[in-house]
Amino acid sequence: MLTRTIFEGLGDFITWAMQLWPWIGNNANILFSVVITVALIYWIRQMLQHQAAGEK
């Protein structure tokens, strides 16, 4: 009986959480894209600074 209650509660939570995916999905993609773009710009600037200083 206890196991059934745990799994039913878990199932209800997962069902509720899946209703949020359409809203979260696109915003998460935008956030990841922005973070990756900023990181790449920072990395390229650091590489150019090292190249200008004559470092490898």
Distance bins in CASP14 RR format, pairs under 12 A and 6 or more apart:
PFRMAT RR
TARGET T0000
AUTHOR 0000-0000-0000
RMODE 2
METHOD distances of the structure
MODEL  1
1 7 0 0 0 0 0 1 0 0 0 0 0
1 8 0 0 0 0 0 1 0 0 0 0 0
2 8 0 0 0 0 0 1 0 0 0 0 0
2 9 0 0 0 0 0 1 0 0 0 0 0
3 9 0 0 0 0 0 1 0 0 0 0 0
3 10 0 0 0 0 0 1 0 0 0 0 0
4 10 0 0 0 0 0 1 0 0 0 0 0
4 11 0 0 0 0 0 1 0 0 0 0 0
5 11 0 0 0 0 0 1 0 0 0 0 0
5 12 0 0 0 0 0 1 0 0 0 0 0
6 12 0 0 0 0 0 1 0 0 0 0 0
6 13 0 0 0 0 0 1 0 0 0 0 0
7 13 0 0 0 0 0 1 0 0 0 0 0
7 14 0 0 0 0 0 1 0 0 0 0 0
8 14 0 0 0 0 0 1 0 0 0 0 0
8 15 0 0 0 0 0 1 0 0 0 0 0
9 15 0 0 0 0 1 0 0 0 0 0 0
9 16 0 0 0 0 1 0 0 0 0 0 0
9 17 0 0 0 0 0 1 0 0 0 0 0
10 16 0 0 0 0 0 1 0 0 0 0 0
10 17 0 0 0 0 0 1 0 0 0 0 0
11 17 0 0 0 0 1 0 0 0 0 0 0
11 18 0 0 0 0 1 0 0 0 0 0 0
12 18 0 0 0 0 0 1 0 0 0 0 0
12 19 0 0 0 0 0 1 0 0 0 0 0
13 19 0 0 0 0 0 1 0 0 0 0 0
13 20 0 0 0 0 0 1 0 0 0 0 0
14 20 0 0 0 0 0 1 0 0 0 0 0
14 21 0 0 0 0 0 1 0 0 0 0 0
15 21 0 0 0 0 0 1 0 0 0 0 0
17 23 0 0 0 0 0 1 0 0 0 0 0
17 24 0 0 0 0 1 0 0 0 0 0 0
18 24 0 0 0 0 0 1 0 0 0 0 0
18 25 0 0 0 0 0 1 0 0 0 0 0
20 27 0 0 0 0 0 1 0 0 0 0 0
20 28 0 0 0 0 0 1 0 0 0 0 0
21 27 0 0 0 0 0 1 0 0 0 0 0
21 28 0 0 0 0 1 0 0 0 0 0 0
21 29 0 0 0 0 0 1 0 0 0 0 0
22 28 0 0 0 0 0 1 0 0 0 0 0
24 30 0 0 0 0 0 1 0 0 0 0 0
24 31 0 0 0 0 1 0 0 0 0 0 0
24 32 0 0 0 0 0 1 0 0 0 0 0
25 31 0 0 0 0 1 0 0 0 0 0 0
25 32 0 0 0 0 0 1 0 0 0 0 0
26 32 0 0 0 0 0 1 0 0 0 0 0
26 33 0 0 0 0 0 1 0 0 0 0 0
27 33 0 0 0 0 0 1 0 0 0 0 0
27 34 0 0 0 0 0 1 0 0 0 0 0
28 34 0 0 0 0 0 1 0 0 0 0 0
28 35 0 0 0 0 0 1 0 0 0 0 0
29 35 0 0 0 0 0 1 0 0 0 0 0
29 36 0 0 0 0 0 1 0 0 0 0 0
30 36 0 0 0 0 0 1 0 0 0 0 0
30 37 0 0 0 0 0 1 0 0 0 0 0
31 37 0 0 0 0 0 1 0 0 0 0 0
31 38 0 0 0 0 0 1 0 0 0 0 0
32 38 0 0 0 0 0 1 0 0 0 0 0
32 39 0 0 0 0 0 1 0 0 0 0 0
33 39 0 0 0 0 0 1 0 0 0 0 0
33 40 0 0 0 0 0 1 0 0 0 0 0
34 40 0 0 0 0 0 1 0 0 0 0 0
34 41 0 0 0 0 0 1 0 0 0 0 0
35 41 0 0 0 0 0 1 0 0 0 0 0
35 42 0 0 0 0 0 1 0 0 0 0 0
36 42 0 0 0 0 0 1 0 0 0 0 0
36 43 0 0 0 0 0 1 0 0 0 0 0
37 43 0 0 0 0 0 1 0 0 0 0 0
37 44 0 0 0 0 0 1 0 0 0 0 0
38 44 0 0 0 0 0 1 0 0 0 0 0
38 45 0 0 0 0 0 1 0 0 0 0 0
39 45 0 0 0 0 0 1 0 0 0 0 0
39 46 0 0 0 0 0 1 0 0 0 0 0
40 46 0 0 0 0 0 1 0 0 0 0 0
40 47 0 0 0 0 0 1 0 0 0 0 0
41 47 0 0 0 0 0 1 0 0 0 0 0
41 48 0 0 0 0 0 1 0 0 0 0 0
42 48 0 0 0 0 0 1 0 0 0 0 0
42 49 0 0 0 0 0 1 0 0 0 0 0
43 49 0 0 0 0 0 1 0 0 0 0 0
43 50 0 0 0 0 0 1 0 0 0 0 0
44 50 0 0 0 0 0 1 0 0 0 0 0
44 51 0 0 0 0 0 1 0 0 0 0 0
45 51 0 0 0 0 0 1 0 0 0 0 0
45 52 0 0 0 0 0 1 0 0 0 0 0
46 52 0 0 0 0 0 1 0 0 0 0 0
46 53 0 0 0 0 0 1 0 0 0 0 0
46 55 0 0 0 0 0 1 0 0 0 0 0
47 53 0 0 0 0 0 1 0 0 0 0 0
47 54 0 0 0 0 0 1 0 0 0 0 0
47 55 0 0 0 0 1 0 0 0 0 0 0
47 56 0 0 0 0 0 1 0 0 0 0 0
48 54 0 0 0 0 0 1 0 0 0 0 0
48 55 0 0 0 0 0 1 0 0 0 0 0
49 55 0 0 0 0 1 0 0 0 0 0 0
50 56 1 0 0 1 0 0 0 0 0 0 0
END
